[in-house]
Amino acid sequence: MGCWGITAFESDAGLDAISLIRKHLPEQGDVELRQMLAWLKADSWNAPPEVSEGVSHTSPMAVAELIVKFQEKDFSALDGIRGDKKFSSLSSFTASKESLQWVREYLSETLFYSRKCAKEQEKSGVLWGGWFQERDWKHWQAHMEKLIGRMDELLTREGETVALWTGSICQKVEPGKMAGKKEGEERENPHRSEEESMTFFERELKKMFGTGASFSEPRFVGNCCYGRLTDQIRVKINFQTGMVADHYDRLKVTLLNRNEGTIDSMVVKFGDVWGLKKTTNPNFRDGVNPHIWSYGKEIGWYVYQPGKEDYKVLSEAVKTYLQVFQEPEEAMQMGQKMC
């Protein structure tokens, strides 16, 4: 068994697990996370190892990455290799909270024992948990924490069953016909929610400015949020990197006049608003400066995952800045009402 990267999809163990799951999948239809876990546990080759072994790449880790790929509609590593479209042709992929909790706890315990084992190995001169480079050891831990965070996010959703995927995007279509419809009928996909079709950046911006923002008509497009501050002033908010490429540690807030262009702008650093954040990661005993980390196709918060209160504090900081440009108009409107 070997690996060539930090993710399960970059290992023999992970690809073997995905291959087994593909073998059991229906050509089209529904699948549950509970079924996937049962297939893996019943297979001698892909059965999850004991968490106390702290194995870096496991079949449950591959399942967690699979869930993320479904959430982000990234089927390139699923159907791209074989070209059979079995994953993207599924009608639905659901998970019970119990199954999600099992995956979450397995990842968490694996990470815990891996760190514990790494400390013991250091006594024998083996550094970085057995990885060849320190950065890989750190990035693997961050990746595991990000997967755990994604499971936590799913566990906060309402109901005992979570829809991980609904609706096929790659059904085989006969010439001149729409997939799943008779000729002449319009293709529908009523199950796809707005959030499921959003990118990671769009979802994060929605958490920050989707409700209670100091501007109206928020729209989330790519890396940006747009909105209306006044009749003449528009707001643009986007993630930006700092000194390190692919480390998004700040927001840039830009005010635009419909006729004259940029009026003013301000940069809000997450570290300035939230400060250093304590984590359980032993590599960051003094805390971590919150930022979004992009590594290959992986993207997410590095080590620390902001909570609702963090998003609220950030939104309030932006609101305070924007209110400066709202005051003249508000004063004028008050004067008009008094006349």
N, C-alpha and C positions, 0 to 999 in steps of 0.2 A: 504494500500500500504506500502511495506517495502523494506528495502535494507540491504545487508550484506557486502557491499564493496563500493569502490569509483566509479566504472564504472557502466554504465547503464545496462550492462549484468549481474550485480550483484544486480539487483533490480527487483521488480515486474513490475514497469512501463516499463522498458526496455524489459523484456522477453515477456510482453503482446504485445508490439509493434512488436517484431520479429515474434510472433505467428500470428498476424494479417497479416503481410506481407507474411509469408509463406502460409497462407490460400489463398491469391490472386495470388500467383505465378503460372505460367504455369508449367506443368511437365518438359517440355524442351522448350526453346525458348528465346526470348529477353525481357528485362525489362528496364525501364528507371527510374531514380531517381524521376523525376516528377510524375510518376505513384505512386510510394511508398508514396510520401508526400501527394498525393491526397487521397490515401486510409486511411492514418492516420488522416488527417484533417476532413474527412467525418464521422469518427467513434467517437461517443460521449465519449467512454471510453479512446481512445488513442489520441484524439485531443490535439495538443500542448497547454500547458497552456500559459498564458500571460508572456512574458519575465520579466515584472516588478515584478512578484512574486518571481523570483530568485530561482525556484525549482531546486533541485540538480540533480534529475534523470528524464529525459523527453524522449518522443518518438523521437524527432529530435537528441538528444544525442545518442540514440540507433542506429539511422540511420548513424550517423557519425562513430560510432564504427563499424557498419556493413561494411561501405565503406573501412575502414582500414583493416578489416579482409579479404575482397575480395582482396585488394591490396597485402596483405601478404600471401594469399592463405591458411588462417587458417579457416577451416570449422568445426573444432571440436566442437565449441559452437553453430554452425548453424544446421548442419545435424547430429551431434553426439547424440543429445538428442532424436530426433524422428526417425532418421535412414532412412528418406524418400529421402534424397539426392536432395531435390528440389532446394536448393541454388547452390550447386556445379554442378548441371546438366544444369544450365542455359547456353545458347549459348553465350549471351552477357549481360553485365550490363553497361549502359552508363548514362551520366549525362550532362545536358546542363550547361553552365557557370552560367546561371540565377538561376538554382536550387541549384547548389553548393554554390553560393553567399548567397542564402537564408539560407541554413543550417549554413554557416559560421557566418552570422550576428546574427542568433538566438542564437548560442552558445556564441558569444561575448557579446551580450546584457544580456543573462542569467547570465554570469559570473560577469558582471558589477553590476547588481542589487543584486546578491547574496552577493557580497562584501559590497555593500551599506547597505543591510539589516543587515549584520553581525555587522557593526559598530553601528547601532541603537540598536541591541540586547545587545551589550556590556553594554550599559547604564542601562539595566535591569538585568545585571548579567549573561546573557547567553553568554557563550564563544564559540569561534571556529565555528561560523556560525551554531550552533546547533549540531555539531558533538560531539561524545563522547570523542574523543581524538584530540589534536591539530595537530598531524601528519596526521590524516585522512583529516582534513580541508585543510592542506597544499597540501597533495597529490591529493585531488580532484581538487583543483585549477590548479595544475601542469598538471593534466590529461586533464582538459578542455583546457588549453593553448596549449597542444600538439595536441589535436583534431583540434583546430583552425589553428594551424600551418600546419597540414596535408591538411586541406581544402585550405589554402593559396598556398601550393605547387601544388595542382591540378589546381588551378585557373591560375597558371603561364604557363600551358601547351598551346601549339598552338591549334587554332581552337575554335569554339564555343561549340563543343561537346567533352567530355572527355571519353575515354574508361576505365572503372573501372575494367572490367573483360571481357576477350574473350576466349572462348574455354572451353569445359567441361573436367574435369579430372576424373569424377566418373560416367560416363554413364553406364547403365546396359548393360552387354555384354552376348550374348548367347555363350554357350560352343563352343570353337574352332573358334570364330569370334572376330574381332577387332571392338571396338565401333565405330559406324558411318560409317563403311566400309563393303564392300562385302568381302566374304571369299577370302583370298589370296591377298587382297590389303593391302598396308601399311598405318597405321594410321598416319594422318597428323594433325598438329595444327599450321597453318601458321600465326595465329593472335597473338600468344604469343610473346611479345617483350622480349628482353634480360633483360631490367630493371624490368619488371613484375615478372621475375623468380628469382630476386636477393633478398637476405635478407636485413634487415635494415642496418647492418654493411657494407655489400657489396656496397649498394647504397651510403652510406656516404663516403666510401673510393674512390668510383668512382668520386664523386664530388670533392674530394681533389686531386686525382692523375690520373683521367681519361684522361685529356688533359693538355698539357704543362708541364708535369712532367720532371724531369731531368734524368729519366731512361726510357728505352724502354720496349716494350712488357708487359705492366701492366696486371696482372691477379688478379681477386678478388675472393677469396675463403673463405667462412665463415667469420672469424674475421680478415682475413689477406689480404694484397695486396703484390703480388710478382712481381718483375721486373728484368731487366738486366741493370746493370750499365756499365760493361765492358765485354770483352770476358770471363774473369775469375771471375768477382765479380757479385753476385746476391744481390738483395735488398728484405728484408722482413719488412713490416710495419704492426703492429697490435695494436688494442685498448687494453689498460690495465686499471685496477682499481688502486686506490691509497690507502688511509687509510680507506676508506669506501667500503665495499663489494657492488658490483652491481652498483657502481658509476664510470663509465669509464671517467676519466678526463685527459687522456694522450695517446700519441702514443709512441710505442717503435720502433725505426728504427734499424734494424740489417743488417750488411753487412756480406755476406757469400762467402767464397772462394769455388769453385766447388770441390777442392781436400782436402783443409785443414780445412774447417769448418768456425766457426765464426771469423771474423777479428776485428770487432769493433761494438759498439752499442751506441745508445743515446736515452734518453727519452725526449719527447717534451710535456710539460704540456700545456693544452689549456689556462689555466689562465695566464701562463707566456707569451704566444704569443698574446692572445687577451685582457688580463687584465679583470678587473671586467666589466660586461656588465649591463647597465641600463635596467630595465624592468618596466612595468606598474603594476607589482605585488606589492601590499602594504606590503607584508611580506619580501620583499627584497629591501628596500628603498635605501640601499647603493650599490645595484647591486648584481650580482650573478656570481660565478665562473662557467663558462660553463662546463657542463658534460652531458654524456648520462646516463639516469636513467633506471634501470631495476626493475620493480615491478610486480612480478608474470609473466604473459604472456605479460604484457605491456612493451614496450621498446621505448625510444625516448629521445630527448634532454629535459633536465629539465628546465622549465621556459623560457630559452633563446634559440631561434632557430637561428643558424648561417646563415649568408647570403653569397652571392657569394664572396664579398670582404674578409670575414673571411676565407673562404676556400682558397682563393688565398694567403692570408698572411701566413697561415699555410703551404701551399705547398712551398712557397718561403723559409720558415725557414728550411724545410727539404732539399730543393735544396741547400741551402748554406752549409749545413753539408756534403752532398754527393759530392759537387764539390771538397772538399779537397782530396777525393780519386780518382777523375777523373784527377786531374792536372798532375801527373807523366806520365800517359799514353798519355795525350794530348800533353805534351811537347815532348815526344818521337816521336809521330806521326808528329809533326811540324818539328822536326829535319830531319826525313826521307824524307819529302817533299822538304826540302831545299838542300839536297845532290844531 
